[in-house]
Amino acid sequence: MQRRKFIQSTLLGAGTFALGHQAWPAIFGTPPLNKRERMLRWLEGKTEASYRPAAFFLHFDEKHKVGSAAAKKHLEYFRYTEMDFVKIQYEQAYTPLDFLRTPADWAKLVPNRLDFYAPQLETVREIVKAAKKEALIIMTLYSPFMWAGHCATLPVLLRHMEEDPDAVKKGLDALTESQLLFVRACMEIGVDGFYMSTQGSETNQLSDPRLFKHYVKPSDLVAMQEVSAKCPFNILHVCDYNNIYANYDAVLDYPGQVVNCNPQLTDRKLSWEEISTLFKRPTMGGLQKNGVISKGSPEEIEGAVAKVIKDAPRQFILGAECTVPGTTDWKNLRTAIRRAHGVKK
């Protein structure tokens, strides 16, 4: 055994010296792809019959929200679950601002500068340094409208939008300006893309669809269009945290190489083939965040994953429709991911 290892080592060294990167395939066959290489091939449409990419996202506890501690926890989670890329949670919270009492008050909102995001950017920097060679890394991106909801609470924001959307727009513009500072800093550090979230076109949110079209959507698209032009891997996340959707018409033309949404609408459930056709791109999802992934046995999880994959398009990423509960057992997620990868018990 020792002699075989010595010969392989000698041949590899000599072959590499003489032939460069051609040596490995010539002697041992094609080396295995790492997760980064595999996902880049997948984005080109080069899928594998027995392997589907998979990833689930969750929020970590208070000790691991931002900074170096968050980076270590993200990497631990990524490697334990064996998911196919790293998605960094956005945790640099915007907190409610007492002065936002009337629509006119949005003009007083001062955009946060880059120093506000320093703890979050420390997380990004450490993860990129540690994992970029082995996996694609994407950063969560909340929309200016979502940040506005954090600043004023969602009920207040919606009321102000109904009363005077032009006044609220001044606040959305300030948040968009700040968002671009953060996004550009992340790209400079080296992220490969963003998990781009949108809200506002759900049912029972804004009374007139034109409010979303003329005020929310333009603020959404500023950063989304910039990152989609510069980054290879962006996921459009149509978030149903606040309410379900009647349809996805308002966001079908949003950018992003992949779309992640809930197939359940107010009056029907879409198939993943339908979603892929609607958005004209690959899809991500399949499992409910509060369903079998958090409550099922390993056998039940594997069965659910097998069914999802059987019915899904070829270019599909297994995941949930949104962030899974933080209490979800990581073993359950690893079971689902391994099954998507073609590993069976």
C-alpha positions in Angstrom: 0.0 0.0 0.0 2.8 2.4 0.9 4.6 1.5 -2.4 1.4 2.3 -4.4 1.0 5.7 -2.7 4.7 6.4 -3.4 4.4 5.5 -7.1 1.2 7.6 -7.5 2.9 10.6 -5.8 6.0 10.2 -8.0 3.9 9.9 -11.2 1.7 12.9 -10.2 4.7 15.0 -9.5 6.5 14.1 -12.7 3.3 14.3 -14.8 2.4 17.7 -13.4 5.9 19.0 -14.1 5.8 17.8 -17.7 2.1 18.3 -18.6 0.7 20.8 -16.2 -3.0 20.4 -15.4 -3.2 17.7 -18.1 -1.3 15.3 -15.9 -4.1 14.3 -13.5 -6.7 13.1 -16.2 -3.9 11.4 -18.1 -2.9 9.3 -15.1 -5.9 9.0 -12.8 -8.8 10.2 -14.8 -10.8 13.4 -14.5 -10.6 14.9 -11.0 -13.8 15.4 -9.2 -15.5 18.8 -9.4 -15.6 20.9 -6.3 -18.9 22.7 -5.4 -17.9 25.9 -7.1 -17.0 24.2 -10.4 -20.2 22.1 -10.3 -22.5 25.0 -9.7 -20.8 27.1 -12.5 -21.4 24.1 -14.9 -25.0 23.9 -13.7 -25.5 27.6 -14.4 -24.4 26.8 -18.0 -27.1 24.2 -18.3 -24.8 21.2 -17.8 -26.9 19.2 -15.4 -26.3 15.7 -14.0 -29.0 13.0 -14.0 -28.1 11.7 -10.6 -27.2 14.9 -8.9 -29.4 17.9 -8.1 -27.9 20.9 -6.2 -29.5 21.7 -2.9 -29.4 24.4 -0.2 -31.4 25.4 2.8 -31.0 28.7 4.8 -31.6 29.6 8.4 -30.9 32.3 10.9 -28.3 31.6 13.6 -28.6 32.5 17.2 -27.8 36.0 18.6 -24.1 35.1 19.2 -23.6 34.3 15.5 -25.4 37.1 13.7 -22.5 39.2 12.4 -18.8 39.5 12.5 -16.2 36.7 12.8 -18.5 34.5 14.9 -21.1 34.6 12.2 -18.6 33.7 9.5 -17.5 30.6 11.5 -21.1 29.5 12.0 -21.9 29.9 8.3 -18.9 27.8 7.3 -19.7 25.2 9.9 -23.3 24.9 8.6 -22.2 24.9 5.0 -19.8 22.0 5.5 -22.0 20.0 7.8 -25.0 20.1 5.6 -23.0 19.6 2.4 -25.1 22.2 0.6 -23.9 23.4 -2.8 -23.2 27.1 -2.2 -22.8 29.5 0.7 -25.6 32.0 1.3 -24.8 34.6 3.9 -27.7 35.8 6.0 -28.2 39.6 6.3 -28.4 40.5 10.0 -27.4 44.2 10.1 -30.8 45.2 11.3 -32.7 48.4 10.6 -34.6 49.3 13.7 -37.9 51.2 14.1 -37.5 54.9 13.9 -39.8 56.9 16.1 -39.9 60.0 13.9 -41.7 58.2 11.0 -45.2 59.2 12.0 -46.5 60.7 8.8 -45.7 60.2 5.1 -43.9 63.5 5.1 -41.5 62.2 7.7 -39.8 59.9 5.2 -38.0 62.9 3.8 -36.0 63.0 7.1 -34.5 59.6 6.6 -30.8 59.8 6.2 -29.1 56.9 4.3 -26.7 54.8 6.4 -23.1 55.1 5.2 -20.8 52.2 4.8 -19.6 52.1 8.4 -23.1 51.0 9.4 -22.5 47.7 7.6 -19.1 47.1 9.0 -20.0 44.1 11.2 -21.9 42.4 8.3 -19.0 43.1 5.9 -16.6 41.5 8.3 -18.7 38.3 8.0 -18.7 38.5 4.2 -14.9 39.2 4.1 -14.1 36.1 6.2 -16.4 33.8 4.4 -15.1 34.8 1.0 -11.5 34.4 2.1 -12.2 30.9 3.6 -14.6 29.4 1.0 -14.5 31.2 -2.4 -12.2 28.6 -3.9 -14.5 25.8 -3.1 -18.0 27.2 -3.5 -20.0 30.1 -4.9 -20.9 32.7 -2.3 -24.0 34.8 -2.3 -25.2 37.5 0.0 -28.8 38.1 1.1 -30.2 41.3 -0.2 -33.4 42.8 1.3 -35.2 45.3 -0.9 -35.5 49.0 0.1 -39.2 48.4 0.6 -38.4 45.6 3.1 -35.9 47.8 4.9 -38.5 50.6 5.0 -40.9 48.1 6.7 -38.2 47.5 9.4 -37.7 51.3 9.8 -41.4 52.1 10.4 -43.0 48.6 10.9 -44.9 47.1 8.0 -48.4 48.4 9.0 -47.1 52.0 9.2 -45.3 51.7 5.9 -48.3 50.3 4.1 -50.6 53.1 5.5 -48.1 55.8 4.5 -47.9 54.2 1.0 -51.6 54.4 0.6 -51.8 58.0 1.9 -48.9 59.6 0.0 -46.6 57.3 -2.0 -44.6 60.3 -3.4 -43.6 61.2 0.1 -42.6 57.7 1.0 -40.6 57.5 -2.2 -38.1 59.9 -0.6 -37.4 57.4 2.1 -37.1 54.6 -0.4 -34.6 56.6 -2.4 -32.5 57.1 0.7 -32.6 53.4 1.5 -31.7 52.6 -2.1 -28.7 54.8 -2.0 -27.5 53.1 1.2 -28.2 49.7 -0.3 -25.9 50.4 -3.2 -23.1 51.2 -0.9 -23.5 47.8 0.8 -23.9 45.9 -2.5 -20.9 47.4 -4.1 -18.8 46.7 -1.0 -19.8 43.1 -1.1 -18.9 42.8 -4.8 -15.6 44.4 -4.2 -14.9 41.8 -1.4 -15.7 39.1 -3.9 -19.2 37.6 -3.5 -20.5 35.7 -6.6 -24.0 37.1 -6.4 -27.0 37.9 -4.2 -30.2 36.3 -2.9 -32.4 39.2 -4.0 -35.6 39.4 -2.0 -38.8 41.3 -3.0 -42.0 42.0 -1.1 -45.0 44.2 -1.7 -46.9 42.5 -4.5 -48.5 39.9 -2.2 -52.3 39.8 -1.7 -53.8 42.2 0.9 -50.7 44.4 1.0 -51.1 47.5 -1.3 -54.6 48.2 -2.5 -53.6 49.3 -6.0 -51.1 47.3 -8.0 -49.9 50.6 -9.5 -48.4 51.5 -6.1 -46.1 48.5 -6.4 -45.4 49.1 -10.1 -44.5 52.8 -9.8 -42.9 53.0 -6.3 -41.7 49.6 -5.0 -40.5 48.0 -8.2 -38.2 50.8 -9.3 -36.5 50.8 -5.9 -36.2 47.0 -6.1 -34.6 47.0 -9.5 -31.7 49.5 -8.9 -29.4 47.1 -7.1 -30.9 44.0 -8.7 -30.0 45.1 -12.2 -26.5 46.2 -11.2 -25.6 42.9 -9.5 -27.2 40.8 -12.2 -25.0 42.6 -14.8 -21.8 41.9 -12.7 -22.3 38.6 -10.8 -22.8 35.1 -12.2 -25.1 33.7 -9.6 -28.2 35.6 -8.3 -31.4 34.1 -6.9 -34.6 36.1 -7.2 -36.5 35.3 -4.0 -40.2 36.3 -4.1 -40.8 36.3 -0.4 -44.2 35.3 1.0 -43.3 35.9 4.7 -46.1 38.5 5.0 -48.7 37.0 2.8 -49.4 34.6 -0.1 -49.5 35.7 -3.7 -52.4 35.6 -6.2 -49.9 35.5 -9.0 -46.4 36.5 -9.9 -47.1 38.8 -12.8 -45.6 41.9 -11.1 -42.1 40.3 -10.8 -41.8 38.0 -13.8 -39.4 40.4 -15.5 -37.1 40.8 -12.4 -33.5 39.8 -13.0 -31.8 36.8 -11.5 -30.4 33.5 -12.9 -32.7 31.4 -10.6 -36.1 32.1 -9.0 -37.1 30.9 -5.6 -40.8 31.2 -4.6 -43.7 29.4 -3.1 -45.7 27.4 -5.7 -48.9 27.8 -3.6 -51.0 30.7 -4.8 -54.3 31.9 -3.4 -56.4 29.7 -5.7 -54.0 27.1 -7.0 -50.7 25.4 -6.7 -48.2 25.7 -9.5 -45.9 23.0 -10.6 -42.2 23.7 -10.8 -42.4 23.2 -14.6 -45.0 26.0 -14.7 -42.9 28.3 -12.5 -39.8 27.7 -14.7 -41.9 28.5 -17.8 -43.4 31.6 -16.2 -40.1 33.1 -15.1 -38.1 31.7 -18.1 -35.3 30.4 -15.9 -34.3 27.6 -13.5 -36.1 27.3 -10.2 -35.3 26.6 -6.5 -37.6 25.1 -3.8 -39.7 22.0 -3.3 -40.0 21.6 0.4 -42.0 23.7 2.8 -40.0 25.4 5.5 -42.3 24.1 8.3 -43.1 20.7 6.7 -41.3 17.4 6.6 -37.9 19.1 6.7 -38.4 20.2 10.3 -40.7 17.4 11.5 -40.1 14.3 9.5 -38.0 11.1 10.0 -35.0 10.5 7.7 -37.2 8.1 5.6 -40.0 10.6 5.3 -37.5 13.3 4.2 -35.8 11.1 1.7 -39.2 10.1 0.3 -40.4 13.8 0.0 -37.1 14.8 -1.7 -37.4 11.9 -4.2 -40.9 13.0 -5.1 -40.0 16.6 -5.6 -37.0 15.7 -7.8 -39.1 13.3 -9.9 -41.6 16.1 -10.7 -39.2 19.0 -11.0 -37.4 20.3 -14.2 -33.9 19.1 -14.8 -32.3 22.4 -14.0 -33.6 22.7 -10.4 -32.1 23.4 -7.0 -33.7 21.6 -4.0 -34.6 24.0 -1.1 -37.4 25.6 0.7 -39.7 28.4 -0.2 -38.1 30.6 2.4 -35.8 30.5 5.4 -36.3 27.3 7.5 -36.9 27.7 11.3 -33.7 28.3 13.2 -34.6 25.3 15.4 -34.5 22.9 12.4 -32.1 19.9 13.0 -29.1 20.2 10.7 -29.2 16.5 10.3 -32.6 16.7 8.6 -31.2 19.3 6.1 -28.1 17.1 5.4 -30.4 14.1 4.8 -32.4 16.1 2.2 -29.3 17.5 0.5 -27.6 14.1 0.4 -30.7 12.6 -1.2 -30.8 15.3 -3.8 -27.1 14.5 -4.5 -28.1 10.9 -5.2 -26.8 9.5 -2.0 -29.2 6.8 -0.5 -29.0 5.1 2.8 
